[in-house]
Amino acid sequence: MKLLNRSALSVKPTQAFVDWVNSLEPTLGEDDLTLDDIAGENTVYLIPEMDTPEALLAYVEERYSDILESELRAWEEDQRQWPESLNWALFEEFLTLEHSYLAVDLDDEVELETSEVDDELLMETDKDR
């Protein structure tokens, strides 16, 4: 077990986000996604260690646009389909956050690897849905 020098931010979609996803490809009611359908689709972002709620809020306010764009892109690559205004209010409407002060790697066999996040990686994830 390895303690990482990071905190974690779990980002969860809200019903408003699900409604937006459903608006991308209108279907007959019972084929629409529900919040329960994507409950496990949370993204965990490793962030610098945050030791106060004020520090966390300042960091999220600084990076909310990156997080929001990443979450939108995971469901729709075409930015023309995204909501018109990608502001703080939309971030709060579309996503909920859970903060963990500690991040621990339980895998003792495989070293952590890093790679840049790019559209190809997100597209591979989308194909698995």
WOUR-V847309 format. One record per residue. N is the residue number from 1. RES is the residue in one small letter. PHI is phi in whole degrees, -180 to 180 (* if undefined). Layout:
N,RES,PHI  N,RES,PHI
This chain:
1,m,*  2,k,-128  3,l,-82  4,l,-89  5,n,-86  6,r,-143  7,s,-101  8,a,-129  9,l,-127  10,s,-93  11,v,-109  12,k,-119  13,p,-72  14,t,-102  15,q,-61  16,a,-62  17,f,-65  18,v,-61  19,d,-61  20,w,-63  21,v,-58  22,n,-65  23,s,-73  24,l,-68  25,e,-137  26,p,-56  27,t,-130  28,l,-75  29,g,-27  30,e,-74  31,d,-90  32,d,-66  33,l,-69  34,t,-117  35,l,-60  36,d,-64  37,d,-60  38,i,-112  39,a,-58  40,g,-91  41,e,-91  42,n,-68  43,t,-107  44,v,-107  45,y,-107  46,l,-83  47,i,-128  48,p,-56  49,e,-57  50,m,-120  51,d,-112  52,t,-139  53,p,-60  54,e,-67  55,a,-65  56,l,-62  57,l,-61  58,a,-62  59,y,-66  60,v,-64  61,e,-62  62,e,-74  63,r,-112  64,y,-57  65,s,-63  66,d,-62  67,i,-66  68,l,-60  69,e,-63  70,s,-62  71,e,-67  72,l,-65  73,r,-63  74,a,-63  75,w,-109  76,e,-152  77,e,-74  78,d,-73  79,q,-63  80,r,-68  81,q,-90  82,w,-75  83,p,-55  84,e,-63  85,s,-113  86,l,-97  87,n,-109  88,w,-59  89,a,-62  90,l,-68  91,f,-55  92,e,-68  93,e,-74  94,f,-91  95,l,-136  96,t,-117  97,l,-122  98,e,-128  99,h,-105  100,s,-121  101,y,-67  102,l,-114  103,a,-125  104,v,-125  105,d,-95  106,l,-86  107,d,-83  108,d,-86  109,e,-98  110,v,-114  111,e,-68  112,l,-65  113,e,-121  114,t,-123  115,s,-152  116,e,-70  117,v,-78  118,d,-139  119,d,-61  120,e,-63  121,l,-63  122,l,-66  123,m,-66  124,e,-62  125,t,-64  126,d,-62  127,k,-66  128,d,-76  129,r,-73
